[in-house]
Amino acid sequence: FILHPSSFILHPSSFILHPSSFILHPFFSPSISLFLFIAFVFWAKGTKFPARYVAEYNAWPQPGSNVPDIHFRRAITMLKDKYQSLLDLGIELNVQGGDWKEEGGKLHITGTAAYQYDKDRLWDKIKSYDNWENEVEADITVANGDLYGVYVVQPGDTLSKLSKAHYGDPNRYMEIFNANSDQLSNPDIIRVGQQLKIPSK
């Protein structure tokens, strides 16, 4: 009964599976034999079932894809987190009917801004993100067209600076002054915190 070391050497051919190996054997129940046969078929064909999930997980998930829901929700959360400061700006500007949804791998944003100035601020914010062209679609309308917008005076502001910023011409400052004659008496004096009406361009 002495076992020689060579008795434990396994030849590669020992691992070769042949379809005949799955022929129903008296010692196997039909269900076990069927399971083993199906497992062999998947192994032999090199099924791409796992690879498909890996590919869809690495790619941007599309609505209706077979990616598990947890992966899809995680991708949506990542997109929303990236543009959270944009959504916060919409709240700050009191955008009416503001809404967002993820569709087709993009963040779709809708809402109505009070003035064109507010809409421009939102678009300036959108364009500050990398790859925004492929990730954001925004449909922002404007409620009031009688003014370009309302600007809150900041430290260091002058009417000529505001004119340059909004019209591209510092010499149009009197247009802003005249539009705010109810609260301004001198075009050279404005106070921090004042809400100035900016006439349409």
Salt bridges, closest charged atoms under 4 A:
GLU92 OE2 - ARG121 NH2 3.94
GLU103 OE1 - LYS101 NZ 3.78
GLU135 OE1 - LYS82 NZ 2.65
GLU137 OE2 - LYS106 NZ 3.31
GLU137 OE1 - HIS108 ND1 3.49
GLU175 OE2 - ARG172 NE 2.78
ASP182 OD1 - LYS197 NZ 3.64
